[in-house]
Amino acid sequence: MRYPMAFLAVVLCLSPSACGDDVHLPVCGNGVVEGRELCDDGNLEPGDGCDENCLLESRELCDNGEDDDGDGSADCADPDCFSNPLCAGSEICSNGFDDDGDGLVDCDDPDCAESQECQDDEICDNGLDDDGDGQVDCDDGDCNGHPACGGCDPDLVLGPLSPGDTRSLVVDNSEAAGLPTPSCAAGPPAYHVSFSVAVGFHLRLSASSLGGALVVALLREEEPGVTCETDELRCDEVGEALQMEQTGLPPGTYRLVVAPAETAVTAQLQLSFSLLPGSEELCDNGADDDGDGLVDCADPECAGTAGCLVELCDNGADDDGDGLVDCADPDCATAAPCLPPEQCGNGLDDDGDGHADCADVECSGTATCMGSECVVNVDLGQLGRGATVSGAFDTSLATDDNDTSCGGQGPEVVYGFTLLSAANVVVQLTQSGDHVLAVTGEAGAGSWCDDAEITCVDPGGAGRPVRVPLVGLPAARYFVLVDAVSGDRTGIGEVTVSVYDPLVELCDDGVDDNGDGRVDCADPSCAADPVCLPEMQCHDGLDNDGDGFVDCADFDCVGTAACGAGACQATRDLGVLQPNAPALIAVDTTGASDLYTTRCARGGGGGDVVLRFRTGTTGDLAINGHQLNFSDHAVALMCAAGPGSACDAAEHTCTDGGAPGLPIATVVPDVPPGEYFLVVEPYGPGGAGAIDLELSLTP
């Protein structure tokens, strides 16, 4: 093969030894510009005007009015010029620096008042030239497309409508003004018809084309007059005729849009629609259609409908009609009959119910869990179905030998009983002082009273009663621990244990005990149970409904004639507590008169401050207190108790911080509209001082 001479010369001179000592190849970075180099600054670092290949880099000249390096910023607006003396002393309005050293950056600096970067966006309906371009509101091109400037005006406005109204009209989409098309349309033109409704409603629509293929869409405007954005609720082809029904629609402004189903089709459409009252609960749309505060299956109107049937997981029937029976139904995945059995000595919660080994009632009475060294203070004996026994206690005489999981840190009294056969059991506590209630089982030879805790409940404050239902307890030995929350919260009271047949409905355990598909108060067998009855007699001195609150202290009585305004003279009137608007109150009990008593301030020897407030809606009331300088207070919520009553005549709840200086926090659920008093008093002598309170109501 023959090669051109020029090629051979190049090949032969690839090294100095081949071509003689006079040949020198350029080396970038040696400080000497050689060969094809355009620069050589003695290094291979880029960014200094000469790059790693000894080629010139573009650099910004800071005073020629041009963007020399092509980064979009010219002269002193380019970061390359920030330190250039030519740019010192003047504020650059978009670089995030205080260029002129006056402590003001960019648009906060008055030097930038006329800078384009610091002009506000044009607000299209305030009569001002916000962006300083000499054009106001809709005369400014920035406002093209804004609702205030007609950017999304519908082709036809039907105005406000109400449930019961019907409208019939002929729509021609060839008359459309060019508004957006819905998702199922083949393109423009789209004719928009708008109407507004002030209440929830159902829409029933019929449409028939008088010419070509069309679609009809239902849209809801997101913020009428503020934005042109809409939410498309549905879009349907008309075909020969269309019947559309959209239920559970909230108040708002809506659009019916008629557009082509095929490209560029224009035609007339006969359109009729009616608005129906949203008074019937639809049971599967996630909306409260009838406005009673209950959605879908939570509304009694939906009881027995197909979507609201509940699968009972152990009756051999397909209760909810989905073709799957008992444990084959995913609804039963966590139901007790469908979980694996508990292995009683492996340290694991095998059945996933939150209780392992002997703390799981499935293990009660088994060989692994029989036996205990627990020393009981009161033995209630052997109990069969139908038995009810009670025993008194005084924790001030007890010792602290056991630990409970829900807050008991003080001395406790231990009850014991033996269940002769499987049964449902209810344990009730009435008390003074402040205690928690725990039910435990045996945990085998050498175990102690608290080694197999089945449940633990904190009543939520001093003097509060509690009722604990226990479903399906096997025949075994059990213990009940009444544990004071601390050493200075002891008191007296009584524990009552009642034993029921397993098929008797317990009316407050959240379980369908008798298998009739109805739970607790929804079961007719609970109709007369005090748990399911409101407090009907509000001035008889009795707890008629068994919820632990007597007369006016029961929220069932708030607002009744018997529990109207009394003679309480509050220290301060807070007015109406608005929902989601916390009230902040600084309180100081120093030097106040000691007029009232609360259940949780035992021996309170300081003065009381009484705050009066009202609520206009039902909600959860959060009470939070920050105790200053180690002050020590109790805070009690009192209800109005009728003519002549004192501020502390109807105490609903009481709480304290547990020690001087600790915060106070509690939430009282479902507080109904009414008048209330908050009594703030020192927990004991020496506890007076300052406390900052926050009250908030969440509907």
C-alpha positions as CSV (number, residue, x, y, z in Angstrom):
1,M,0.0,0.0,0.0
2,R,1.3,3.5,-0.9
3,Y,0.7,6.6,1.4
4,P,1.0,10.3,0.6
5,M,4.3,11.9,1.6
6,A,2.5,14.3,3.9
7,F,1.0,11.4,5.9
8,L,4.5,9.8,6.2
9,A,5.9,13.0,7.5
10,V,3.4,13.3,10.2
11,V,3.9,9.7,11.3
12,L,7.7,9.9,11.3
13,C,7.7,13.1,13.5
14,L,5.5,11.9,16.3
15,S,8.5,12.0,18.7
16,P,11.4,14.4,19.1
17,S,13.9,11.5,18.6
18,A,12.4,10.8,15.2
19,C,12.6,14.3,14.0
20,G,15.6,15.8,15.7
21,D,16.2,17.9,18.9
22,D,14.8,21.1,17.3
23,V,11.1,19.8,17.5
24,H,9.2,21.1,20.6
25,L,5.5,20.2,21.3
26,P,3.4,22.9,23.1
27,V,2.7,22.2,26.8
28,C,-0.4,23.9,28.3
29,G,0.2,25.3,31.8
30,N,3.9,26.2,31.5
31,G,3.2,29.9,31.3
32,V,4.4,30.2,27.6
33,V,1.9,30.6,24.7
34,E,3.0,28.0,22.2
35,G,1.7,26.4,19.0
36,R,-2.1,26.7,18.8
37,E,-2.5,28.0,22.4
38,L,-4.4,31.3,22.7
39,C,-3.3,31.8,26.3
40,D,-1.2,30.1,29.0
41,D,-1.5,31.5,32.5
42,G,0.8,28.9,34.1
43,N,-2.0,26.6,35.4
44,L,-4.7,24.3,34.2
45,E,-7.5,25.9,36.3
46,P,-10.7,27.0,34.5
47,G,-12.6,30.2,35.5
48,D,-9.5,32.5,35.4
49,G,-9.8,33.7,31.8
50,C,-7.7,30.8,30.4
51,D,-9.1,27.3,30.5
52,E,-7.4,23.9,31.0
53,N,-6.8,23.7,27.2
54,C,-5.2,27.1,27.0
55,L,-8.2,28.6,25.2
56,L,-9.5,32.0,26.2
57,E,-12.7,32.0,28.3
58,S,-15.4,34.6,27.8
59,R,-15.3,37.2,30.5
60,E,-17.9,39.9,31.5
61,L,-16.8,43.4,30.8
62,C,-18.6,45.4,33.5
63,D,-19.2,48.7,31.7
64,N,-20.1,48.0,28.0
65,G,-23.8,47.3,28.4
66,E,-23.5,43.8,26.9
67,D,-23.7,40.3,28.2
68,D,-20.2,39.3,27.2
69,D,-20.1,35.8,28.7
70,G,-23.6,34.9,27.6
71,D,-25.0,34.0,31.1
72,G,-28.0,36.3,30.7
73,S,-26.7,39.1,33.0
74,A,-24.9,42.2,31.8
75,D,-22.4,44.5,33.5
76,C,-23.0,45.0,37.2
77,A,-25.9,42.6,37.2
78,D,-23.5,39.8,36.4
79,P,-22.1,38.0,39.5
80,D,-18.7,38.2,37.8
81,C,-18.8,42.0,38.3
82,F,-20.1,42.1,41.9
83,S,-16.6,42.8,43.2
84,N,-15.6,45.1,40.4
85,P,-14.9,48.7,41.5
86,L,-17.0,49.9,38.6
87,C,-20.0,48.3,40.3
88,A,-19.4,49.5,43.8
89,G,-21.8,52.1,45.3
90,S,-25.0,51.2,43.4
91,E,-27.7,48.7,44.4
92,I,-28.2,45.8,41.9
93,C,-31.8,44.9,42.3
94,S,-31.9,41.2,41.7
95,N,-28.7,39.6,43.0
96,G,-29.6,39.1,46.7
97,F,-26.7,41.3,47.9
98,D,-26.5,44.7,49.7
99,D,-24.3,46.2,47.0
100,D,-24.3,49.8,48.3
101,G,-23.8,48.9,51.9
102,D,-26.9,50.6,53.2
103,G,-28.3,47.5,55.0
104,L,-31.1,47.1,52.4
105,V,-31.1,44.4,49.8
106,D,-32.6,44.4,46.3
107,C,-36.2,45.6,46.2
108,D,-36.1,46.6,49.9
109,D,-33.7,49.4,48.9
110,P,-35.4,52.6,47.7
111,D,-32.7,52.9,45.0
112,C,-34.6,50.0,43.3
113,A,-38.1,51.6,43.4
114,E,-38.1,52.3,39.7
115,S,-36.3,49.0,38.7
116,Q,-38.4,46.7,36.5
117,E,-37.4,43.7,38.8
118,C,-39.1,45.4,41.7
119,Q,-42.5,46.2,40.1
120,D,-45.5,44.4,41.6
121,D,-47.6,42.1,39.5
122,E,-50.7,43.7,38.2
123,I,-53.8,43.1,40.4
124,C,-56.7,43.1,38.0
125,D,-59.6,44.5,40.0
126,N,-58.2,47.2,42.4
127,G,-58.1,50.3,40.2
128,L,-54.3,50.7,40.6
129,D,-51.4,50.4,38.3
130,D,-49.6,47.9,40.4
131,D,-46.7,47.1,38.1
132,G,-46.0,50.7,37.1
133,D,-46.4,50.1,33.3
134,G,-49.0,52.9,33.0
135,Q,-51.9,50.5,32.5
136,V,-54.6,49.8,35.1
137,D,-56.4,46.6,35.7
138,C,-58.0,45.1,32.6
139,D,-56.2,47.7,30.3
140,D,-53.0,45.9,31.3
141,G,-52.2,43.0,29.0
142,D,-51.1,41.0,32.1
143,C,-54.8,40.7,33.0
144,N,-55.9,39.0,29.8
145,G,-57.7,35.8,30.9
146,H,-58.5,37.0,34.4
147,P,-62.1,36.5,35.6
148,A,-62.4,40.2,36.4
149,C,-61.6,41.0,32.8
150,G,-64.0,38.6,31.2
151,G,-61.3,36.0,30.6
152,C,-63.6,33.1,31.4
153,D,-67.1,34.6,31.1
154,P,-69.6,31.8,30.2
155,D,-71.6,32.0,27.0
156,L,-74.8,31.9,29.0
157,V,-75.5,32.7,32.6
158,L,-78.6,31.2,34.2
159,G,-78.0,32.9,37.5
160,P,-78.7,31.5,41.0
161,L,-80.9,28.3,41.1
162,S,-82.3,26.3,44.0
163,P,-83.3,22.7,44.5
164,G,-86.7,22.2,42.8
165,D,-85.8,24.4,39.8
166,T,-85.9,23.0,36.3
167,R,-84.4,24.6,33.1
168,S,-84.9,23.6,29.4
169,L,-83.0,25.3,26.6
170,V,-81.5,24.7,23.2
171,V,-77.7,25.2,23.0
172,D,-75.8,25.8,19.7
173,N,-72.0,25.3,20.2
174,S,-71.3,27.2,17.0
175,E,-72.1,30.3,19.1
176,A,-69.3,29.5,21.6
177,A,-66.9,32.3,22.5
178,G,-63.7,30.2,22.6
179,L,-63.5,28.8,26.1
180,P,-61.7,25.6,27.0
181,T,-63.0,22.2,26.0
182,P,-63.7,19.3,28.4
183,S,-61.6,16.1,28.5
184,C,-63.9,13.9,26.4
185,A,-64.4,16.5,23.6
186,A,-62.7,16.2,20.2
187,G,-61.8,20.0,20.4
188,P,-63.5,23.3,20.1
189,P,-66.0,25.0,20.0
190,A,-67.2,24.5,23.5
191,Y,-70.4,26.4,24.7
192,H,-70.4,27.2,28.5
193,V,-73.7,27.5,30.5
194,S,-73.2,28.5,34.2
195,F,-75.5,28.5,37.2
196,S,-74.9,28.8,41.0
197,V,-76.5,26.9,43.9
198,A,-76.3,28.0,47.5
199,V,-77.1,24.6,49.1
200,G,-76.2,20.9,48.4
201,F,-78.2,19.3,45.7
202,H,-78.6,16.4,43.2
203,L,-78.5,17.1,39.4
204,R,-80.7,15.2,36.9
205,L,-80.1,16.0,33.2
206,S,-81.3,14.8,29.9
207,A,-79.9,15.9,26.5
208,S,-80.5,15.0,22.8
209,S,-78.6,16.3,19.8
210,L,-80.5,18.0,17.0
211,G,-77.6,17.5,14.6
212,G,-74.1,16.2,14.9
213,A,-72.2,14.3,17.6
214,L,-71.7,16.2,20.9
215,V,-70.6,15.7,24.5
216,V,-71.9,17.3,27.7
217,A,-69.6,18.0,30.7
218,L,-70.3,19.1,34.2
219,L,-67.7,21.4,35.7
220,R,-67.4,23.2,39.1
221,E,-65.6,26.5,39.3
222,E,-62.9,26.5,41.9
223,E,-62.9,30.2,43.0
224,P,-65.5,32.2,41.0
225,G,-64.2,35.7,40.3
226,V,-60.7,34.9,41.5
227,T,-59.5,32.2,39.0
228,C,-60.7,30.6,35.8
229,E,-59.8,27.1,37.1
230,T,-62.5,24.5,37.1
231,D,-62.9,20.9,38.3
232,E,-64.4,18.5,35.8
233,L,-66.9,16.3,37.5
234,R,-67.9,14.2,34.5
235,C,-67.9,14.3,30.7
236,D,-70.3,12.1,28.6
237,E,-71.1,11.6,24.9
238,V,-74.7,12.4,24.1
239,G,-75.2,9.8,21.4
240,E,-78.9,9.5,20.5
241,A,-79.8,10.7,24.0
242,L,-78.1,11.2,27.3
243,Q,-79.4,10.7,30.8
244,M,-77.0,12.1,33.5
245,E,-77.5,12.1,37.2
246,Q,-74.8,13.6,39.6
247,T,-75.6,13.3,43.3
248,G,-74.2,14.8,46.5
249,L,-73.1,18.1,44.9
250,P,-72.0,20.8,47.3
251,P,-73.0,24.5,47.0
252,G,-71.0,26.4,44.3
253,T,-70.9,27.7,40.8
254,Y,-71.2,25.1,38.0
255,R,-70.9,24.9,34.3
256,L,-72.6,22.7,31.7
257,V,-70.3,22.6,28.6
258,V,-71.5,21.4,25.2
259,A,-68.7,20.5,22.8
260,P,-68.0,18.3,19.7
261,A,-67.6,14.6,20.1
262,E,-65.9,14.6,16.6
263,T,-63.5,17.2,15.3
264,A,-65.1,20.7,14.6
265,V,-68.7,19.5,14.8
266,T,-71.2,22.2,15.5
267,A,-74.9,21.4,16.2
268,Q,-77.8,22.3,18.4
269,L,-78.6,20.4,21.6
270,Q,-81.8,20.1,23.5
271,L,-80.8,20.3,27.1
272,S,-83.1,19.9,30.2
273,F,-82.0,19.6,33.8
274,S,-83.5,19.7,37.3
275,L,-82.0,20.4,40.7
276,L,-83.2,18.0,43.4
277,P,-83.0,18.5,47.2
278,G,-80.0,16.7,48.7
279,S,-82.1,15.3,51.4
280,E,-81.6,11.6,50.7
281,E,-78.4,10.0,51.9
282,L,-76.6,8.2,49.1
283,C,-74.6,5.5,50.8
284,D,-71.5,5.1,48.7
285,N,-70.4,8.6,47.5
286,G,-68.3,9.8,50.5
287,A,-70.6,12.8,51.0
288,D,-73.2,13.9,53.6
289,D,-76.0,14.2,51.2
290,D,-78.8,14.8,53.7
291,G,-76.9,17.3,55.9
292,D,-77.2,15.4,59.1
293,G,-73.5,15.2,59.8
294,L,-73.3,11.4,59.0
295,V,-71.7,10.1,55.8
296,D,-72.7,7.0,53.8
297,C,-72.9,3.9,56.1
298,A,-72.5,5.9,59.2
299,D,-76.0,7.4,58.5
300,P,-78.8,5.2,59.8
301,E,-80.7,5.7,56.6
302,C,-78.1,3.4,55.0
303,A,-78.5,0.6,57.4
304,G,-79.2,-2.6,55.5
305,T,-78.1,-1.3,52.1
306,A,-75.8,-3.5,50.1
307,G,-72.7,-1.4,50.6
308,C,-73.2,-1.0,54.3
309,L,-73.6,-4.7,55.3
310,V,-71.0,-5.9,57.7
311,E,-69.3,-9.3,57.3
312,L,-69.7,-11.4,60.5
313,C,-66.6,-13.5,60.5
314,D,-67.8,-16.7,62.2
315,N,-71.4,-17.4,61.1
316,G,-70.8,-19.3,57.8
317,A,-72.7,-16.7,55.8
318,D,-71.8,-14.0,53.2
319,D,-73.2,-11.2,55.2
320,D,-72.0,-8.3,53.0
321,G,-72.9,-9.9,49.7
322,D,-69.4,-9.8,48.2
323,G,-69.3,-13.5,47.5
324,L,-66.8,-14.2,50.3
325,V,-67.7,-15.9,53.5
326,D,-66.2,-15.3,57.0
327,C,-62.4,-15.5,57.0
328,A,-62.2,-15.7,53.2
329,D,-63.5,-12.1,53.2
330,P,-60.7,-9.4,53.5
331,D,-63.0,-7.5,55.8
332,C,-62.2,-10.3,58.4
333,A,-58.4,-10.1,58.1
334,T,-58.0,-8.7,61.6
335,A,-61.1,-10.3,63.2
336,A,-60.4,-12.5,66.1
337,P,-61.9,-15.7,64.6
338,C,-59.6,-15.3,61.6
339,L,-56.3,-14.7,63.4
340,P,-53.9,-17.6,64.3
341,P,-54.2,-18.9,67.8
342,E,-52.0,-17.4,70.5
343,Q,-49.0,-19.6,71.5
344,C,-48.9,-19.0,75.3
345,G,-45.3,-19.3,76.1
346,N,-43.2,-18.1,73.2
347,G,-42.9,-14.4,74.0
348,L,-44.7,-13.4,70.8
349,D,-48.1,-11.8,70.0
350,D,-49.0,-14.6,67.6
351,D,-52.6,-13.4,66.9
352,G,-51.7,-9.8,66.4
353,D,-54.2,-8.5,69.1
354,G,-51.5,-6.5,71.0
355,H,-51.3,-9.0,73.8
356,A,-48.6,-11.7,74.1
357,D,-48.7,-15.0,76.0
358,C,-50.5,-14.8,79.4
359,A,-51.6,-11.2,78.8
360,D,-53.8,-12.5,76.0
361,V,-57.2,-13.7,77.3
362,E,-56.9,-16.7,74.9
363,C,-54.2,-18.0,77.3
364,S,-56.1,-17.3,80.5
365,G,-56.7,-20.6,82.4
366,T,-54.2,-22.6,80.3
367,A,-51.6,-24.7,81.9
368,T,-48.8,-22.3,80.9
369,C,-50.5,-19.4,82.7
370,M,-52.1,-21.0,85.7
371,G,-50.7,-19.9,89.1
372,S,-49.5,-16.6,90.6
373,E,-47.8,-15.2,93.7
374,C,-50.1,-12.1,93.6
375,V,-51.3,-11.0,97.0
376,V,-54.8,-9.6,96.9
377,N,-56.3,-7.1,99.3
378,V,-59.9,-8.0,98.5
379,D,-61.0,-11.4,97.2
380,L,-64.4,-11.3,95.5
381,G,-64.6,-15.1,95.3
382,Q,-65.8,-17.4,92.6
383,L,-68.2,-15.8,90.1
384,G,-70.6,-17.4,87.7
385,R,-72.8,-15.8,85.0
386,G,-75.3,-13.4,86.5
387,A,-73.1,-12.5,89.5
388,T,-72.5,-8.9,90.7
389,V,-70.1,-8.2,93.6
390,S,-68.6,-5.1,95.0
391,G,-65.7,-4.2,97.3
392,A,-64.6,-0.9,98.8
393,F,-61.0,0.4,98.8
394,D,-58.8,3.1,100.5
395,T,-55.5,3.5,98.7
396,S,-54.2,5.9,101.4
397,L,-53.7,2.7,103.5
398,A,-52.1,0.7,100.6
399,T,-48.5,0.3,99.4
400,D,-47.0,0.6,95.9
401,D,-46.1,-3.0,94.9
402,N,-47.3,-3.1,91.2
403,D,-46.9,-1.1,88.0
404,T,-49.8,-0.4,85.6
405,S,-49.2,0.7,82.0
406,C,-51.6,3.7,81.9
407,G,-50.3,6.0,84.6
408,G,-50.6,4.5,88.1
409,Q,-47.4,5.5,90.0
410,G,-48.8,5.5,93.5
411,P,-50.1,2.8,96.0
412,E,-52.7,0.3,94.8
413,V,-55.4,-2.0,96.1
414,V,-55.6,-5.4,94.4
415,Y,-58.9,-7.4,94.0
416,G,-59.1,-11.0,92.9
417,F,-61.9,-13.1,91.5
418,T,-62.2,-16.5,89.8
419,L,-64.5,-16.8,86.8
420,L,-66.2,-20.2,86.7
421,S,-67.1,-20.3,83.0
422,A,-66.5,-18.2,79.9
423,A,-68.4,-14.9,80.2
424,N,-68.5,-11.2,79.4
425,V,-67.4,-9.2,82.4
426,V,-67.9,-5.5,83.3
427,V,-65.7,-3.9,85.9
428,Q,-66.8,-0.5,87.3
429,L,-64.9,2.0,89.5
430,T,-66.2,4.9,91.5
431,Q,-63.7,7.0,93.4
432,S,-62.4,10.0,95.2
433,G,-58.8,10.8,94.5
434,D,-57.3,10.0,91.1
435,H,-56.8,6.4,90.1
436,V,-56.3,4.1,87.1
437,L,-58.0,0.7,86.7
438,A,-56.1,-2.3,85.4
439,V,-57.4,-5.9,84.9
440,T,-54.7,-8.6,84.8
441,G,-54.5,-12.4,84.7
442,E,-52.3,-15.1,86.1
443,A,-49.0,-15.6,84.4
444,G,-47.8,-18.9,85.8
445,A,-46.0,-20.0,88.9
446,G,-43.9,-17.3,90.5
447,S,-45.6,-14.4,88.6
448,W,-46.9,-11.2,90.2
449,C,-50.1,-9.3,90.0
450,D,-49.0,-7.1,87.1
451,D,-47.2,-9.6,84.9
452,A,-50.2,-10.3,82.6
453,E,-52.0,-7.0,82.1
454,I,-55.1,-7.5,79.9
455,T,-56.3,-3.8,79.9
456,C,-55.6,-0.5,81.7
457,V,-57.9,2.5,81.7
458,D,-57.3,6.0,83.0
459,P,-60.7,7.7,83.8
460,G,-59.2,11.1,83.0
461,G,-59.3,13.0,86.3
462,A,-59.9,13.0,90.0
463,G,-63.3,11.6,91.1
464,R,-64.1,10.4,87.6
465,P,-65.8,6.9,87.4
466,V,-64.9,4.3,84.8
467,R,-66.7,1.3,83.3
468,V,-64.5,-1.4,81.6
469,P,-66.3,-4.1,79.5
470,L,-64.3,-7.3,78.9
471,V,-65.6,-9.6,76.2
472,G,-65.2,-13.4,76.1
473,L,-63.1,-14.0,79.2
474,P,-62.3,-17.7,79.7
475,A,-62.8,-19.4,83.0
476,A,-59.7,-18.4,85.0
477,R,-58.3,-16.3,87.9
478,Y,-58.2,-12.5,87.4
479,F,-57.0,-9.5,89.3
480,V,-58.3,-5.9,89.4
481,L,-55.7,-3.2,90.3
482,V,-56.9,0.2,91.5
483,D,-53.7,2.3,91.3
484,A,-53.3,5.9,92.4
485,V,-51.6,8.1,89.8
486,S,-49.2,9.3,92.5
487,G,-48.7,9.2,96.3
488,D,-50.7,12.3,96.9
489,R,-53.7,11.3,94.7
490,T,-54.9,8.4,96.9
491,G,-58.6,8.1,97.9
492,I,-61.5,5.9,98.6
493,G,-64.0,4.2,96.4
494,E,-65.6,1.0,95.2
495,V,-65.1,-1.6,92.5
496,T,-68.0,-3.6,91.1
497,V,-67.6,-6.8,89.0
498,S,-70.6,-8.0,86.9
499,V,-70.6,-11.3,85.0
500,Y,-72.8,-11.8,81.9
501,D,-73.7,-14.6,79.5
502,P,-71.4,-14.3,76.4
503,L,-74.4,-13.7,74.2
504,V,-75.7,-10.7,76.2
505,E,-75.0,-7.4,74.4
506,L,-72.7,-5.2,76.4
507,C,-73.8,-1.7,75.4
508,D,-70.5,0.2,75.5
509,D,-67.8,-2.3,74.3
510,G,-67.8,-1.6,70.6
511,V,-68.6,-5.3,69.9
512,D,-71.6,-7.1,68.6
513,D,-71.7,-9.5,71.5
514,N,-74.9,-11.2,70.6
515,G,-74.2,-11.6,66.9
516,D,-77.3,-9.8,65.6
517,G,-75.3,-7.4,63.4
518,R,-76.0,-4.4,65.7
519,V,-73.5,-3.0,68.1
520,D,-74.0,-1.4,71.5
521,C,-76.7,1.3,71.6
522,A,-77.8,0.3,68.0
523,D,-78.9,-3.0,69.5
524,P,-82.6,-2.9,70.6
525,S,-81.6,-4.9,73.7
526,C,-79.6,-1.8,74.9
527,A,-82.6,0.6,74.5
528,A,-83.1,0.8,78.3
529,D,-79.5,0.6,79.3
530,P,-78.4,3.7,81.2
531,V,-75.3,3.9,78.9
532,C,-77.6,4.5,75.9
533,L,-80.0,7.0,77.6
534,P,-79.4,10.7,77.9
535,E,-79.5,12.4,81.3
536,M,-83.2,13.0,81.4
537,Q,-83.6,14.2,85.0
538,C,-81.3,17.2,85.3
539,H,-82.1,18.2,88.9
540,D,-82.7,14.9,90.8
541,G,-79.2,14.4,92.2
542,L,-78.8,11.1,90.3
543,D,-76.6,9.9,87.5
544,N,-79.6,8.6,85.4
545,D,-77.6,7.5,82.4
546,G,-74.7,6.0,84.3
547,D,-72.0,8.0,82.6
548,G,-70.5,9.3,85.8
549,F,-71.9,12.8,85.5
550,V,-74.8,14.0,87.7
551,D,-77.5,16.5,86.6
552,C,-76.0,19.8,85.2
553,A,-72.5,18.4,85.2
554,D,-73.7,16.0,82.4
555,F,-73.5,17.6,78.9
556,D,-76.9,16.1,78.2
557,C,-78.3,18.8,80.5
558,V,-76.5,21.8,79.2
559,G,-79.0,24.4,77.9
560,T,-82.0,22.9,79.7
561,A,-84.2,25.1,81.9
562,A,-82.9,23.3,85.1
563,C,-79.3,24.1,84.1
564,G,-79.5,27.7,83.0
565,A,-77.6,30.7,84.3
566,G,-76.8,30.8,88.0
567,A,-75.3,33.2,90.5
568,C,-71.7,32.7,89.6
569,Q,-69.7,35.9,89.6
570,A,-66.7,35.3,87.3
571,T,-63.4,37.1,87.7
572,R,-63.2,37.6,83.9
573,D,-65.7,37.1,81.0
574,L,-64.0,35.7,77.9
575,G,-67.1,36.0,75.7
576,V,-67.7,33.5,73.0
577,L,-64.9,31.0,72.3
578,Q,-64.7,30.8,68.5
579,P,-63.9,27.5,66.8
580,N,-60.2,27.1,65.8
581,A,-59.3,30.5,67.4
582,P,-57.4,29.9,70.6
583,A,-58.0,32.2,73.6
584,L,-54.8,33.1,75.5
585,I,-55.4,34.2,79.2
586,A,-52.8,35.2,81.8
587,V,-54.0,34.3,85.3
588,D,-52.5,35.0,88.7
589,T,-54.1,33.5,91.8
590,T,-51.8,35.4,94.2
591,G,-54.0,37.2,96.7
592,A,-57.3,35.9,95.3
593,S,-60.2,34.8,97.6
594,D,-60.6,31.1,98.3
595,L,-64.3,30.7,97.4
596,Y,-64.6,27.4,95.4
597,T,-63.6,23.8,95.6
598,T,-62.5,21.4,92.8
599,R,-62.2,17.7,93.0
600,C,-58.5,17.5,92.0
601,A,-57.1,20.2,94.3
602,R,-57.1,18.4,97.6
603,G,-56.9,20.8,100.4
604,G,-56.5,23.7,98.0
605,G,-55.6,26.6,100.3
606,G,-55.2,29.4,97.8
607,G,-57.5,31.8,96.0
608,D,-59.6,31.0,93.0
609,V,-59.9,32.7,89.6
610,V,-63.0,32.0,87.6
611,L,-63.2,32.5,83.8
612,R,-66.6,32.6,82.1
613,F,-67.0,31.7,78.4
614,R,-69.6,30.5,76.0
615,T,-69.5,28.2,73.0
616,G,-71.7,28.4,70.0
617,T,-71.0,25.0,68.4
618,T,-70.1,21.5,69.6
619,G,-66.4,20.7,69.7
620,D,-63.5,19.3,71.5
621,L,-62.2,21.8,74.2
622,A,-58.4,21.8,74.7
623,I,-57.2,23.3,78.0
624,N,-53.5,23.9,78.2
625,G,-51.7,25.7,81.0
626,H,-48.1,26.9,81.4
627,Q,-47.3,27.3,85.1
628,L,-44.8,30.1,85.9
629,N,-42.2,30.2,88.7
630,F,-43.2,26.7,89.9
631,S,-46.8,27.6,90.7
632,D,-49.1,24.6,91.2
633,H,-52.7,24.7,90.1
634,A,-55.8,22.6,89.3
635,V,-58.1,23.7,86.5
636,A,-61.8,22.5,86.5
637,L,-64.4,22.9,83.9
638,M,-67.8,23.7,85.4
639,C,-71.2,23.8,83.7
640,A,-74.0,26.3,84.5
641,A,-76.2,24.8,87.2
642,G,-79.4,26.8,87.2
643,P,-80.8,29.6,89.3
644,G,-78.9,30.5,92.4
645,S,-76.1,28.1,91.7
646,A,-72.4,28.8,92.5
647,C,-69.5,28.6,90.1
648,D,-68.5,25.2,91.3
649,A,-71.9,23.6,91.5
650,A,-71.6,21.4,88.4
651,E,-68.0,20.2,87.9
652,H,-67.6,18.2,84.6
653,T,-63.8,17.6,84.7
654,C,-60.7,18.6,86.6
655,T,-57.0,18.3,85.9
656,D,-53.7,19.4,87.2
657,G,-50.0,19.3,86.2
658,G,-49.0,16.7,88.8
659,A,-46.3,18.8,90.4
660,P,-45.3,22.5,90.7
661,G,-44.2,24.1,87.5
662,L,-45.4,21.2,85.2
663,P,-47.7,22.0,82.3
664,I,-51.4,21.3,82.4
665,A,-53.0,19.7,79.4
666,T,-56.4,18.0,78.8
667,V,-59.0,17.7,76.0
668,V,-62.7,17.6,76.9
669,P,-64.5,15.9,74.0
670,D,-67.9,16.9,72.5
671,V,-68.5,20.1,74.5
672,P,-72.0,21.3,73.4
673,P,-73.0,24.9,72.9
674,G,-73.6,26.6,76.3
675,E,-72.2,28.6,79.2
676,Y,-69.2,27.3,81.1
677,F,-66.8,28.4,83.9
678,L,-63.1,27.5,84.3
679,V,-62.1,27.5,87.9
680,V,-58.4,27.9,88.5
681,E,-57.2,27.3,92.0
682,P,-53.9,26.4,93.7
683,Y,-53.4,22.6,94.3
684,G,-52.5,23.3,97.9
685,P,-51.0,25.9,100.2
686,G,-48.1,27.6,98.5
687,G,-49.2,26.8,95.0
688,A,-50.6,30.3,94.1
689,G,-48.9,32.3,91.4
690,A,-49.0,32.9,87.6
691,I,-50.3,30.5,85.0
692,D,-50.8,31.2,81.3
693,L,-53.8,29.4,79.9
694,E,-54.9,28.6,76.3
695,L,-58.4,27.5,75.5
696,S,-59.2,26.2,72.0
697,L,-62.4,24.7,70.5
698,T,-62.1,22.3,67.6
699,P,-65.5,21.3,65.9
